[in-house]
């Protein structure tokens, strides 16, 4: 009976492991992508031709975090600290975790993008500064980790 139970749970366990591993890797790699960029975009000409406008500059997640620490931007620092803690928690969840760790992981996975959004609010203006691809990778990684943690809690797959 136990072998049959383990065999039927194996695909779900592999899916959760893959979600935590992919989320952790994505969170780490998203810091190397642009988080803030200026310029760029697309322009259509009257003849129907399309051209890309040059990208004037960008800042990766590591540069943004370093500058936030140097300039004492507390909300950005809190958002990046939450991201690093979430990265560590998702790695801890790979081997199985307690319910408290899973709840903390779930809460941080939804809180991290919200913190970044509130830190970004003062920068919203009609200028050409926009969020880069690293932000979107972070949001997707947080969603994958959060959904996996929530499913694990609902199904009772945690250490007691």
ChimeraX attribute file (.defattr): number of C-alpha atoms within 10 A of each C-alpha:
attribute: neighborCount
match mode: 1-to-1
recipient: residues
	/A:1	6
	/A:2	7
	/A:3	8
	/A:4	9
	/A:5	9
	/A:6	11
	/A:7	10
	/A:8	11
	/A:9	11
	/A:10	12
	/A:11	11
	/A:12	11
	/A:13	16
	/A:14	11
	/A:15	12
	/A:16	21
	/A:17	19
	/A:18	16
	/A:19	22
	/A:20	27
	/A:21	18
	/A:22	17
	/A:23	26
	/A:24	26
	/A:25	15
	/A:26	19
	/A:27	24
	/A:28	17
	/A:29	14
	/A:30	22
	/A:31	23
	/A:32	15
	/A:33	19
	/A:34	20
	/A:35	23
	/A:36	20
	/A:37	18
	/A:38	17
	/A:39	15
	/A:40	15
	/A:41	11
	/A:42	10
	/A:43	12
	/A:44	10
	/A:45	8
	/A:46	7
	/A:47	6
	/A:48	8
	/A:49	8
	/A:50	11
	/A:51	11
	/A:52	10
	/A:53	11
	/A:54	11
	/A:55	11
	/A:56	11
	/A:57	12
	/A:58	19
	/A:59	20
	/A:60	20
	/A:61	22
	/A:62	16
	/A:63	16
	/A:64	19
	/A:65	20
	/A:66	13
	/A:67	15
	/A:68	17
	/A:69	14
	/A:70	10
	/A:71	10
	/A:72	11
	/A:73	13
	/A:74	12
	/A:75	16
	/A:76	21
	/A:77	22
	/A:78	18
	/A:79	22
	/A:80	22
	/A:81	14
	/A:82	19
	/A:83	25
	/A:84	16
	/A:85	17
	/A:86	26
	/A:87	25
	/A:88	13
	/A:89	22
	/A:90	31
	/A:91	18
	/A:92	16
	/A:93	21
	/A:94	17
	/A:95	9
	/A:96	16
	/A:97	19
	/A:98	14
	/A:99	17
	/A:100	13
	/A:101	18
	/A:102	27
	/A:103	17
	/A:104	15
	/A:105	27
	/A:106	25
	/A:107	15
	/A:108	23
	/A:109	29
	/A:110	16
	/A:111	17
	/A:112	22
	/A:113	22
	/A:114	14
	/A:115	19
	/A:116	20
	/A:117	15
	/A:118	13
	/A:119	17
	/A:120	15
	/A:121	9
	/A:122	8
	/A:123	12
	/A:124	11
	/A:125	9
	/A:126	7
	/A:127	9
	/A:128	12
	/A:129	17
	/A:130	18
	/A:131	17
	/A:132	18
	/A:133	17
	/A:134	21
	/A:135	22
	/A:136	15
	/A:137	19
	/A:138	24
	/A:139	19
	/A:140	16
	/A:141	24
	/A:142	29
	/A:143	18
	/A:144	20
	/A:145	30
	/A:146	26
	/A:147	19
	/A:148	24
	/A:149	28
	/A:150	16
	/A:151	15
	/A:152	20
	/A:153	17
	/A:154	10
	/A:155	8
	/A:156	11
	/A:157	16
	/A:158	17
	/A:159	11
	/A:160	8
